[in-house]
């Protein structure tokens, strides 16, 4: 029934079991005996549903999907067994009866509020606990063939919207007008409507359009080009700034299919691109072309950052690379999946070898106050001997 009105592929049972077993292996190594998961995305990843309740993953028993609200829908969404409950006190009784509440509990301590933690400790009754969130992030970093299909479908949405942008970006239009038209275009083909970002105060617009100096104003969002938005209450995104001839318009858009996010940026210009933006744009292209010559499974993330920085420095643009002033960010790439800030993260400090099946967004961008910003962002799937682009559309600046 749900598939008749939606746009999604049900998660296969074997995928869910493999994910759970992957988490169990890491839990065993970390000395964690059972995990209590309540965050929506984690529950969806391991259970195929995020209806209200809790997912319990013991080391040596079948997982338990407890649902307090949305039971009927949960039964349609997951191929695993669902246990309806009225409240978390019932969960404790079942866990005691199954002899699960012994040893070390694992909780998502990166996202669980203190008030919720205190209630879980009081009601469920565990004595010892550890953070299981990093283990979850490790499991989620490698995408299965099923997940890569979802990523590709998300990328198809993204490519469709960028193709439409050629007909939407016009001199005199506001960033918001462009944003509204293109977001609507994505929704027409089934875009899920918003993007998820892990962590407190981490919020992300589906699209950000910037057309000039709005791209050079930094904000609290951890991204090189964030836009200014329309209010200090939401200090990011598109604004009422109008498109001007010769000034690049960058469109940063996140596809969203069946929970899976893609994230790319393209640049457009009405007329001839102003000289101040030419070298930064060509340098961004060069950085992307370079990473595609050597990136593959086994390549260290710090090497990717280092080579990219050297190219920017050789062009004399290091001051403007990945932001300017206090708006600079430390990363040139970030993992993608059900959340927009998954592993791996590509910085100068975080050494990690890429593994086959990882997916990441790669975004060499330049911020040039007071003029604006320009850059490119592409998504890659890590393969054994190469990086595979998620989308096939051109990264060339589009001249209108």
C-alpha positions as CSV (number, residue, x, y, z in Angstrom):
1,X,0.0,0.0,0.0
2,X,2.7,2.5,1.0
3,X,4.6,2.0,-2.3
4,X,1.5,3.0,-4.3
5,X,1.7,6.5,-2.9
6,X,5.4,6.8,-2.2
7,X,8.9,6.7,-3.8
8,X,11.0,4.1,-2.0
9,X,12.4,0.6,-2.1
10,X,11.8,-1.5,1.0
11,X,15.0,-2.5,2.8
12,X,15.8,-6.2,2.2
13,X,15.8,-8.5,5.3
14,X,19.3,-9.7,4.5
15,X,20.6,-6.2,4.4
16,X,19.1,-5.5,7.9
17,X,20.5,-8.6,9.3
18,X,24.0,-8.0,7.9
19,X,23.9,-4.4,9.4
20,X,22.9,-5.8,12.8
21,X,25.6,-8.5,12.6
22,X,28.2,-5.8,11.7
23,X,27.2,-3.8,14.7
24,X,27.4,-6.9,16.9
25,X,30.9,-7.6,15.9
26,X,32.1,-4.1,16.8
27,X,30.1,-4.2,20.1
28,X,31.8,-7.5,21.0
29,X,35.2,-5.9,20.4
30,X,34.2,-2.9,22.5
31,X,32.8,-5.0,25.4
32,X,29.2,-3.8,24.9
33,X,26.6,-6.5,25.6
34,X,23.5,-4.9,24.3
35,X,22.6,-1.6,22.5
36,X,19.5,0.5,23.2
37,X,18.8,2.6,20.0
38,X,16.3,5.4,19.9
39,X,17.5,7.9,17.3
40,X,15.3,7.8,14.2
41,X,17.9,7.3,11.6
42,X,19.8,4.6,13.5
43,X,16.5,2.7,14.0
44,X,15.7,3.0,10.3
45,X,19.1,1.8,9.3
46,X,19.0,-1.3,11.4
47,X,15.2,-2.1,11.4
48,X,13.8,-0.5,8.3
49,X,11.3,1.5,10.2
50,X,11.5,4.5,12.6
51,X,8.1,4.4,14.2
52,X,8.1,5.5,17.9
53,X,9.8,3.1,20.2
54,X,13.2,1.5,20.7
55,X,15.5,-1.0,18.9
56,X,17.4,-3.3,21.2
57,X,20.3,-5.2,19.8
58,X,21.7,-8.0,22.1
59,X,25.0,-9.7,21.3
60,X,23.5,-13.2,21.4
61,X,19.8,-12.9,20.7
62,X,17.5,-11.6,17.9
63,X,17.0,-7.9,17.8
64,X,13.9,-6.5,19.4
65,X,11.9,-3.8,17.6
66,X,9.6,-2.2,20.2
67,X,6.9,0.1,18.8
68,X,4.7,2.4,21.0
69,X,3.1,4.4,18.2
70,X,2.7,3.5,14.5
71,X,2.6,-0.3,15.0
72,X,0.5,-0.9,11.9
73,X,2.8,1.1,9.7
74,X,5.9,-0.5,11.3
75,X,4.5,-3.9,10.3
76,X,4.3,-2.7,6.7
77,X,7.8,-1.2,6.7
78,X,10.0,-3.8,8.3
79,X,10.5,-7.5,7.5
80,X,11.7,-8.1,11.0
81,X,9.5,-9.0,14.0
82,X,7.8,-6.1,15.7
83,X,6.8,-6.1,19.4
84,X,4.0,-3.6,20.3
85,X,4.3,-2.0,23.7
86,X,2.5,0.7,25.5
87,X,5.5,2.4,27.2
88,X,9.2,1.9,28.0
89,X,8.3,0.2,31.3
90,X,6.9,-2.8,29.3
91,X,10.2,-2.8,27.4
92,X,12.1,-3.3,30.7
93,X,9.9,-6.3,31.7
94,X,10.5,-8.0,28.3
95,X,14.2,-7.5,28.5
96,X,14.4,-8.9,32.0
97,X,12.3,-11.9,31.0
98,X,14.8,-12.5,28.1
99,X,17.8,-12.1,30.4
100,X,19.2,-9.2,28.3
101,X,19.8,-6.5,30.9
102,X,23.2,-7.8,32.0
103,X,26.6,-6.3,31.3
104,X,27.4,-3.1,29.4
105,X,24.7,-1.1,27.7
106,X,25.5,0.8,24.5
107,X,23.7,4.1,23.9
108,X,23.9,6.8,21.2
109,X,25.5,9.3,23.5
110,X,26.3,11.7,20.7
111,X,22.6,12.5,20.2
112,X,20.6,11.2,23.2
113,X,19.7,14.2,25.5
114,X,20.6,14.0,29.2
115,X,16.9,13.9,30.2
116,X,16.3,10.9,27.9
117,X,19.4,9.2,29.1
118,X,18.4,9.7,32.8
119,X,14.9,8.2,32.0
120,X,16.4,5.2,30.2
121,X,18.8,4.6,33.0
122,X,16.0,4.8,35.6
123,X,13.3,2.9,33.7
124,X,15.3,0.3,31.8
125,X,17.7,-0.1,34.7
126,X,21.2,-0.7,33.2
127,X,24.2,0.0,35.5
128,X,27.1,0.2,33.1
129,X,27.0,2.0,29.8
130,X,29.2,3.1,26.9
131,X,28.9,5.2,23.7
132,X,27.8,3.0,20.8
133,X,27.5,5.9,18.3
134,X,30.9,5.6,16.8
135,X,30.4,1.9,16.2
136,X,27.2,2.7,14.4
137,X,28.9,5.3,12.2
138,X,31.6,2.8,11.3
139,X,29.0,0.2,10.2
140,X,27.1,2.8,8.2
141,X,30.2,4.1,6.4
142,X,30.3,1.1,4.0
143,X,27.2,1.0,1.7
144,X,25.7,-2.3,0.5
145,X,24.7,-2.8,-3.1
146,X,21.1,-2.0,-2.1
147,X,22.2,1.3,-0.5
148,X,24.2,2.3,-3.6
149,X,21.1,1.8,-5.7
150,X,19.3,4.3,-3.4
151,X,22.3,6.7,-3.7
152,X,22.1,6.5,-7.5
153,X,18.4,7.2,-7.5
154,X,18.9,10.2,-5.2
155,X,21.6,11.4,-7.6
156,X,19.1,11.1,-10.5
157,X,16.8,13.5,-8.7
158,X,19.7,15.8,-8.1
159,X,20.8,15.7,-11.8
160,X,17.2,16.3,-12.9
161,X,17.0,19.5,-10.8
162,X,20.3,20.8,-12.0
163,X,19.2,20.3,-15.6
164,X,16.1,22.4,-14.9
165,X,18.2,25.1,-13.3
166,X,19.4,26.2,-16.8
167,X,15.9,27.3,-17.5
168,X,15.3,28.9,-14.1
169,X,18.4,31.1,-13.3
170,X,17.9,34.5,-14.9
171,X,19.2,38.0,-14.3
172,X,17.0,39.9,-11.8
173,X,15.5,36.8,-10.2
174,X,16.0,36.4,-6.5
175,X,17.8,33.5,-4.9
176,X,14.5,32.5,-3.3
177,X,12.6,32.4,-6.5
178,X,15.2,30.1,-8.0
179,X,15.2,28.0,-4.8
180,X,11.4,27.7,-4.8
181,X,11.2,26.6,-8.4
182,X,13.9,24.0,-8.2
183,X,12.9,22.6,-4.8
184,X,9.4,22.2,-6.2
185,X,10.8,20.4,-9.2
186,X,12.6,17.9,-7.0
187,X,9.4,17.3,-4.9
188,X,7.5,16.5,-8.1
189,X,9.8,13.6,-8.8
190,X,9.6,12.3,-5.2
191,X,12.2,14.1,-3.2
192,X,11.7,13.3,0.5
193,X,11.5,16.9,1.5
194,X,14.4,17.5,3.9
195,X,17.9,16.4,4.7
196,X,19.2,15.0,7.9
197,X,22.4,16.0,9.7
198,X,23.6,14.3,12.9
199,X,24.3,16.3,16.0
200,X,23.0,19.1,18.2
201,X,22.1,22.3,16.3
202,X,23.0,20.7,13.0
203,X,20.4,21.8,10.5
204,X,20.5,21.7,6.7
205,X,18.5,23.3,4.0
206,X,17.5,21.2,1.0
207,X,18.9,23.9,-1.3
208,X,21.0,27.0,-1.0
209,X,21.2,29.5,-3.8
210,X,23.7,32.3,-3.5
211,X,24.2,35.0,-6.1
212,X,27.1,37.3,-5.1
213,X,28.0,38.8,-1.8
214,X,25.6,36.5,0.1
215,X,28.1,33.7,-0.5
216,X,30.9,35.6,1.2
217,X,29.1,36.1,4.6
218,X,30.0,33.3,7.1
219,X,27.5,31.8,9.5
220,X,27.3,29.1,12.2
221,X,26.7,26.3,9.7
222,X,29.8,24.1,9.1
223,X,30.1,24.6,5.4
224,X,32.2,26.8,3.1
225,X,29.3,28.5,1.3
226,X,26.1,28.8,3.4
227,X,24.1,31.7,2.1
228,X,22.6,34.2,4.5
229,X,18.9,33.1,4.6
230,X,16.1,35.5,5.3
231,X,16.3,35.8,9.1
232,X,18.8,35.5,12.0
233,X,16.5,32.8,13.3
234,X,17.6,30.6,10.4
235,X,21.0,32.1,9.4
236,X,21.6,30.0,6.2
237,X,20.1,29.4,2.8
238,X,18.7,31.5,0.0
239,X,17.7,35.2,0.3
240,X,16.1,38.0,-1.6
241,X,19.4,38.9,-3.3
242,X,19.0,39.2,-7.0
243,X,21.0,37.6,-9.8
244,X,23.4,40.0,-11.5
245,X,25.2,39.7,-14.8
246,X,28.7,38.3,-14.5
247,X,28.3,37.2,-10.9
248,X,28.2,33.4,-10.4
249,X,25.2,31.8,-8.9
250,X,26.1,28.7,-6.9
251,X,23.3,26.1,-6.3
252,X,24.0,23.6,-3.5
253,X,21.3,20.9,-3.6
254,X,20.8,17.7,-1.7
255,X,18.9,14.9,-3.4
256,X,16.8,12.7,-1.1
257,X,15.5,9.3,-2.1
258,X,14.3,6.7,0.4
259,X,16.3,8.4,3.1
260,X,19.6,8.5,1.1
261,X,21.2,11.9,0.5
262,X,23.3,13.2,-2.3
263,X,24.9,16.6,-2.2
264,X,26.3,18.5,-5.1
265,X,27.0,22.1,-6.2
266,X,27.0,23.7,-9.7
267,X,27.7,27.2,-10.7
268,X,25.8,29.3,-13.3
269,X,26.4,32.8,-14.7
270,X,24.4,35.2,-16.8
271,X,26.8,36.6,-19.4
272,X,30.6,36.6,-19.0
273,X,32.0,35.5,-15.7
274,X,33.8,38.3,-13.9
275,X,37.6,38.0,-13.8
276,X,37.8,37.7,-10.0
277,X,36.0,34.3,-10.2
278,X,37.8,32.8,-13.1
279,X,40.9,31.4,-11.5
280,X,39.0,30.1,-8.4
281,X,36.6,28.2,-10.7
282,X,39.3,26.7,-12.8
283,X,41.2,25.7,-9.7
284,X,38.2,23.9,-8.3
285,X,37.9,22.0,-11.5
286,X,41.6,21.1,-11.4
287,X,41.2,19.8,-7.9
288,X,38.3,17.5,-8.9
289,X,40.2,16.3,-12.0
290,X,43.2,15.5,-9.8
291,X,41.4,13.5,-7.2
292,X,39.8,11.4,-9.9
293,X,43.3,10.4,-11.2
294,X,44.5,8.8,-7.9
295,X,41.6,8.4,-5.5
296,X,40.5,4.8,-4.8
297,X,40.1,2.3,-2.0
298,X,43.2,2.6,0.3
299,X,43.8,6.3,-0.4
300,X,44.2,8.2,2.8
301,X,41.8,11.1,3.4
302,X,44.6,13.3,4.6
303,X,46.4,12.8,1.3
304,X,43.3,14.0,-0.6
305,X,43.1,17.1,1.5
306,X,46.9,17.8,1.2
307,X,47.0,17.5,-2.6
308,X,43.9,19.7,-2.9
309,X,45.4,22.4,-0.6
310,X,48.7,22.3,-2.6
311,X,46.8,23.0,-5.8
312,X,44.9,25.9,-4.2
313,X,48.2,27.3,-2.8
314,X,50.0,27.0,-6.1
315,X,47.2,29.1,-7.6
316,X,47.7,31.7,-4.8
317,X,44.2,31.1,-3.5
318,X,44.8,29.4,-0.1
319,X,43.4,32.3,1.8
320,X,40.0,31.8,0.1
321,X,40.1,28.0,0.0
322,X,37.1,26.4,1.8
323,X,36.0,29.7,3.2
324,X,37.6,32.9,4.4
325,X,38.4,34.2,7.8
326,X,36.4,32.6,10.6
327,X,34.2,31.1,7.9
328,X,36.9,28.6,6.8
329,X,36.0,24.9,7.3
330,X,38.5,22.2,8.0
331,X,37.1,19.6,5.5
332,X,37.0,19.3,1.8
333,X,34.7,16.2,1.8
334,X,32.2,14.5,4.0
335,X,30.5,11.1,4.0
336,X,27.0,10.6,2.7
337,X,24.2,8.2,3.4
338,X,21.1,8.6,5.5
339,X,22.7,11.7,7.0
340,X,24.7,14.4,5.3
341,X,27.7,14.2,7.7
342,X,28.6,10.5,7.8
343,X,32.0,9.0,7.6
344,X,34.5,9.5,6.0
345,X,35.5,13.1,6.7
346,X,38.3,14.5,4.6
347,X,40.5,16.9,6.5
348,X,44.2,17.5,7.0
349,X,44.1,15.7,10.4
350,X,41.8,12.7,10.3
351,X,43.8,9.9,8.8
352,X,41.6,7.2,7.4
353,X,42.0,4.9,4.4
354,X,39.1,5.0,2.0
355,X,37.2,1.7,1.7
356,X,35.3,0.3,-1.1
357,X,31.6,1.1,-0.7
358,X,32.1,4.5,1.0
359,X,30.3,7.5,-0.5
360,X,31.4,11.0,0.0
361,X,30.8,14.6,-1.3
362,X,33.9,16.4,-2.4
363,X,33.6,20.2,-2.5
364,X,36.5,22.5,-3.5
365,X,35.0,25.9,-3.0
366,X,36.4,29.5,-2.8
367,X,35.0,32.4,-0.9
368,X,36.0,35.8,-2.2
369,X,34.8,38.7,0.0
370,X,33.2,41.1,-0.8
371,X,32.4,39.7,-4.2
372,X,30.9,36.3,-3.5
373,X,31.8,32.7,-3.8
374,X,32.2,30.0,-6.4
375,X,32.9,26.3,-6.4
376,X,31.9,22.8,-7.4
377,X,30.8,19.8,-5.4
378,X,30.6,16.2,-6.7
379,X,29.7,12.9,-5.0
380,X,31.9,9.8,-5.3
381,X,31.5,6.1,-4.6
382,X,34.8,4.5,-3.6
383,X,35.7,1.5,-5.8
384,X,38.7,-0.8,-5.6
385,X,40.7,1.0,-8.3
386,X,38.9,4.3,-8.8
387,X,36.3,6.9,-7.7
388,X,33.0,6.5,-9.4
389,X,30.9,9.6,-9.8
390,X,27.3,9.3,-8.5
391,X,25.9,11.6,-11.2
392,X,27.0,11.9,-14.8
393,X,26.1,15.6,-15.5
394,X,28.7,18.1,-16.4
395,X,30.6,20.1,-13.8
396,X,31.2,23.0,-16.2
397,X,30.0,26.4,-15.3
398,X,26.7,27.0,-17.1
399,X,26.8,30.3,-19.1
400,X,23.3,31.8,-19.7
